[in-house]
Amino acid sequence: MKNNLLLLFIGFTTTIFGQHYILDSLTPTYGHLINFEANTFKMAEISPTFHQFFAKLDSVYSGKKQKLHVFHIGGSHIQADIYSNKIRTYLQNTNTVSQGQRGFVFPYHLAHTNNPTNYRIEATKSKWKGYRSSVRKDSIAWGLAGVTAAFSEKSDTIIVKSNYRNYTNQPYEFNKLRVFYNTWKSDYNLTVMNPELVIADTLNLDKMYREFQFNKLIDEVEISLELKNDTIQNPEFALMGMEFMNDDDGIEYTSIGVNGGSFAYYNRAVYFEKQLQLYQPDLFVIAIGTNDAYMPKNEFDAEKFREYYEAFIQMIQRVNPNCAILLMVPNDDYYKRKIPNPNTATQQKVIMELARKHQMAVWDFYEIMGGLGSSNKWYQNKLMPRDRIHFTQLGYSIKADLFMDALIDAWAKSTHRNKEELLKHYRTLDE
């Protein structure tokens, strides 16, 4: 898939749908496009790991201090962090104890690609080069993000801001900052420009990060990156991500996406699992698949897709055997804007089979949209751009609300709560 298509709809940053539950008010206009009966977490009710997850979520909702970590991984849909950020906003605004730390982020701006609008990491962009695991010609060390920003100049200042256009009740603050990079090279000095803030500076060679600990909570910090001396040949600083950390309980929602991302490309990120071991996610949403099947029907290898998918599931389970894993069937799309893509129906079958085998749950957005060719109807109703792969801001907002509706339905069934009462709570968070 040509990743510059993404720029067709993310070039604007309107926040009109940022935090409002809109599904009810828009159903009369767009309801005919949505298969509401299909909007469920299929098989969640028979999955032990989902019962564990919903028990934890219910504990947070009840006001108890509890750490809960959600990972959401995908391609360009997740890199833009529009609908995933809306889901994050709902969950972290549940109550006064529900907002956990912001957690892992990537400075996409420095890799010359689109950055989510809810945080900002700035430097001299012209001094940096981006490498994505989804670009075949690119070759560098990749970790959890699947994208790396490389620096080889003499010096630069990185300005790190944990808040930009986010909608949480309280701003994100951190008293620890992890910087993930190629720690096996020591070409550069990485220092905080206000040394009075720093009470600890530790280097983890195994998981490839430097951690700065501060004497107070902050939401912005400047970091100096400086070549140690001019005699170093071919210097390189390969930035693989950052993490905003604090000691708060609550829900942490990590979204990881790279334009053009697929299982094959994430497989190139050889340090992905090693860095994932730093966390023990309670729920892992796998939203990978669109790029795996974006090709003519006779070129799509369903068995290879199955192998990649199952290997990814097993990798998550190695990190946390008790993690609930939600498999998401990709949305309907058009190949080269001309041909309804039949490969998604094949993916749907494979994903359902894997869910049954591993006692996972499935959110079948392909069926929810209306199946083969439905993306054209969404496009005609201005919920998708011309590529009929991505969504408009309104389309993503509807998608987030559908996800929350399905999650709340499964949560209510698991904990015997009243679904309408839960829904009412999240519908009125912005009031």
N, C-alpha and C positions, 0 to 999 in steps of 0.2 A: 504494500500500500504506500502511496506517495504521502509522506508525512506532512508536506507543506499544505495539504488539504485542510489540516487542522486549523491553520491560520485563518481560514475563511470565516470561522465562527467564534474564535476566542480573541480576536483582535479588539473587541470591545469589552469593557469591564463593568457593565451595569450591575448593580447590586439589588435590583428590584425584587428578585426572587430569592435573595440570599438566605433568609431565615423563616420565611412564612410557609405554613402548611397550605398548599393551594389546591390539593386534589379535589376537595369537596366543591369548591367554587368553580373549578374548571371542568368538572365531570359533565355538566350539560352540554358543553361545547366539544369536548374531546373524548367523552366516554365511549363513543362508538368505535374508537380506535383501539380500545383496551379490553382485553379478555380478563375481566376482574376475577372470574372463577379460577383462573390459572395462577393468580397472584398469591402463591403460598410458598413456604419453605417445604417442599415435598420431602417426605420421609423424616423430617426433623423429629416427629413424635416417637419414632422407633430408634432414634439414635441416642445412646447413653451419653455421648460427649455433649450433645445439644442440651440434654436435661441438666448437665452440670453447668454449662454456660448460662442457661436461663436462670438457674438458681443463684449464680453469682450476680447476674444483672438485676435480678429481683432484690437482692440484698442491697445493692447500690440505690435502687429506686426507693427502698424502704428507709434510706437515710443512714445506713451503716457504712463505716469507712472500710472500703474494700478496693483493692487494685484489680482492674480488669483491662486486658489489652486486646485490641482488635487490629489485625493486619488486613489490608485490602490491596491486592496487587493486580496489575493489569497493564494495558498499553496506553495509548494516547488519551483514552477516556479518563484514566486515573492520573496521568501526568498533569492534565489540566486541573484536576482536583476541584471540579465544580460540584458534581452530585455527591462525591465522597465527602467533600467538606460540609455539605448540607447535612449528611447523615451524622458526621462528627459533631456538628453544632447541636443537633437534636439530642444526642446521647450525652454530651458534656454539659448541656444546660438542664439536665433532668432535675437537679436540685443543687443545694449548696455544697454537697460533697461529691458531686459527679464529675467535676472537671479535673482530669489528671494532667500530667505534663504533656507538652506538645510533642516531644519525642523526636524521632528521626525525620530529617528533611534532606532535600538535596538542592544545592544552588544552581538550578537549571539555567538561570540567567548567565552564569559564567561559562556554561557549556553551549551558549548561543542557541538556546531553545526556550520555549515558553515556560514561564515560572508561575506556579499558583499565586493567587493574589493575597493569600492570608499570612504570608511572611515575606521577608526581604533579605537577601544576602547580596551585597554590592561590592564591586571592586572595579579595577580598570579593565573593562570587558575586552578591549583590544589585545590585552596581554595574555589572555586565556584562550584555550582551544578545547572544544568539546568532542568527546568520543562516546558513541552509543553502541551498546552491545548489539543493537538491531541493525547496524550498518556494517555490511560484510567487510568492507575495506578497512574499517577501524580495528585497531589492535592496541590494547593497553590493559592494565589491571582494572577489573571491575569487581565491585562488592555488592552490597545489598541493593543499591539503587539501579544497577544495570547501566549506569551512565557515569562518566568520569570527566572532570574538568582539569586540564593539565596546564601547568605554568612552568616556564623556563627562562623568564626574565630575571633581572637583578633584584627587584623589590616591588612590593605592592602592599596596600592596606585593604583588608577585608572588613567591611562593616556589616555586622550581624544583627538583624532585628527580628525578634520572635513574633512581633505583631505588625500587621499591615492593614488588611481589610478582613478581619475576622469578626465573628459575631458572638463570641462567648461572653458570658456575664462579666467575667473578670479577664483582664489581659493576661496573656501567657507570660510567666516569669520563670527564670531559671537561676539556680545557684551552681550548676555544673554545665559545662559545655564540652561535648566530645567532638573532636575533629578527626574524621576517618581519612587516612591517606596512606601512601606507600611508605610505611615506616621502615622498610628495609633499606631505604636510601636516606642519607642524612645530609643532603645538599643544602638544606635551608634551615634557618632558625625561625621557629614559629612561636611568637610571644604575644601576650596581651599588652596592649599599649598603655594601659593604666595598671602598673604592677601592684599598686596598693590594694586592688581588688582581690588579688590571687593569694589563696592560702595553701594551695596544693597544685602541683603540676606533675602529672604522671604519664608515662608512656607504656602502652600495652602493645608489644611487638606481635603477639600471637593474633589478636583480633584487629590489629592495625588501626589504632587510634591514639591520640593524645587527649587527656582529660584535664581541663582546668576547673578547679573548684574555687568558688568565690565566697567572700565573707558576708554577702548579702544577696537578696533576690534582685535581679536586674532583668530588663527586657531588651537591652542593646549593649553591644560591646564591639570594640575595634581591635583587630588582630593584625600584627605586623608579620609579613612574610619576607625574609631577606636572605639572599644568597650568602653563604658563609664566607666564601672568598672567590676571587676571580679566576683562580687556577683550576676550578672544578670543570671538567669536560662534560659536555652534554647534560647539564643539570635538569632535574625534573621533579616537580611536586605534583603528584596525582591525587587530587581531592575527590574522595568517594562518598562524602556525605557529612552531615553534622547531626548532633542530637542535643535538643534543649531538655535539660533534666532538672527536676526538683524532687522534694520528698513527699509530695502530695499523693494521697490516695485518690481513687476515682477512675474514670475511664480514659484510657489512652488510645487514640485512634491513628494508626500509622497507615498512610497510603503511599504506595510505591508504584510508579508507572514510568514507562519510557515509550516515547512515540515509536510505533512500529514493533513494539514488544511482542514476542511469541515465546513458546516453551523452548524452541531451539535456540533463540537468542539469549534468553535468561540462562540457559545452560552454559553459555560462554562466560558468565560471571562466576569465575572459579572460586571466589571468596564469599559467595552469597550464603551458603550454608554456615560457614565459619562465623560470619557476622550475625546471622540469624540466631545462633546459639547464645548470644547475649540476652535474648528475650525468650519468654515462654508464652507465646500468644494463647489466649483463651478461645478466640475465634479467628479463623483465617478464611478470608473470602478470596477465592480464585476467580478472577475476572479476565483470564487470559483465553484467547481463542480466535478472535476476529482475524488477526494477521496470519494465524496458522492455516486458515482456510480461504484466504483472499487470493484465489487462483481459479483457473478453469476446472471444471468437475473432474476431468480425466487426469489432472495433475495432483489432486488431493489424495494423500495416503492416510486413510482412516486408522490403520494399524499403527503407523508411526506416531500419529497424534495420540492414540491411546497409550502407547509406550511412554511418551514424554509426559503425559498427564499423570499417569500412575507413578512414574518416578518422582514427580514433583510432590505428589501426595505423600509418598513414602519418606521423602526428605523432611517434610513438615512433621511427620509423625516421629522421626528420629529425634527431632529437637524437642517435641512435646507430645508424647503418646496420647495425652488426654485432651488435646486440642480439638475443638469442634471445627469441622471444615465444611464450608459452604461452596459448592460448585455452581458456578453461574454459567448458564447457556448464553452464548453471545447473542447480541441483537441481530435481527435481519438486516442484510445490507445488499447493495448492488455492486457487482463487479464492474469496475471502470465506468460507473454511472449508467450502464446500459443493460446489464443482465442481472436479474434476481439470482442471488447466490444459493444454489441448492446444497452446498457443502455444510451449511449450518444445521440442516436437518440431520445430516449424518453425525455431526458433532453432538447434537442433542441426544441421539441414541447412545453414543459412546459414553457420554457424561452420565446418563441415567444408569447405565450398566455399572460404571465405576462406583457410583453412589450406593447402589445396592450391595455391591461386593464389599465395600469398606465401611458401610453404615454411616454414610455422609448424608447431607441434605442438598437439595438442588433448588435454586431460584431460576426458573426457566423464562428468561426475558424474551426469548424468541417466541414462545407460545403466548406470552402476555401481550406482545406487540401485535400478534395476529398471524404469525408464521410467514411463509414464503411470499415475498412481494409486499409485505406490510410496510416496509420502510418507505415505499413510494407514497403511501397514504399519509404517513407521518410527515413526509416532505411537503406534500401538497397542503398540509395544515400548518406549515411553518414550525414544525417541531424538530426537523432535521434540515441541514443545508443540502445543497445540490449533490454532494458526494453520496448521500444516503448511507453513510457509515457512522458519522458522528451525530451529535444532537445540538440544537440551539440551546441557549441559556434556559428557555422555558421548557424545552424537552428534557434537559438534564434535571430541572427542578421537579418535574412530574416523575421522572425515574426515581429520584431520591425519595419522594413521598410514597411511591409504590413499594419501594424497598422497606421503608419504615412500617407501612401497613402490613406487609407480609411478616416482618420480624415481630411486630406486636401481636399478630395473630398466633404465631408459633409460641411466643412467650406466654401468652394468656392460657393457651392449651396446656403448656408444660407445668405452669404454676397454679392453675385453676383460678386465675384472676379474671376479672371482667374486661373483655377486650375494649368495649366502648369507653369504659372509664380510663383505661390506659391511653387510648387514642385521643380522648378529650384532653388529657394532660399535655400531650405533645402538640396537639392542634393549637393550643392557647399559649405556648411558650413565648410567643412574640408579643403578647398583649400586655 
